[in-house]
Amino acid sequence: MASKKSPKSVSRPHSSGNSLIPWLGLATIVILLDQVSKITITKLFAYGETLAVTGFFNLMLVYNKGAAFSFLAAESGWQRYLFTAIGLIAAAYITFLLKRHSSQKLFCWALSLIMGGALGNVIDRLLYGHVIDFLDFHYQELYHFPAFNIADSAITIGAALFILDELRRVRK
């Protein structure tokens, strides 16, 4: 008579309950929100067109061939490949960190937002050769903060959460 294995004897892969899936899901949501917003703005606005929303905020379609604050934007085009490579390498390293530290919630929130934002901008560089920016904050029309997008916002929020996580870790 053949013996049946009891449910306790079935071997299962070791799992600590930590998963990479929620963190990749969060990064995917950031990418989707970023890309939908950019597609929408490019359908509704011509390049350089501005819509005043408040006394300190405009929607304005502009392109950035560089990095943050248009760093290296005036170069001949090689920067597109450099920033694309940096974004892809960063995403791969962040995936490694997310897998390794998936139970550290604030740390993983920070990394997921940064990765989603980086990949959102990488997609722009691959598809268009530049990043689409459209959020324009200003003071009395005299001082304009450089235009940015949802991907940039996610990177900034992620960086702030990363700093907060590090400060909390140092206190312990």
Summary of the structure (lengths in Angstrom):
residues: 172
radius of gyration: 21.0
end to end distance: 58.9
largest distance: 87.9
contacts: 479
relative contact order: 0.17
helix: 58%
strand: 13%
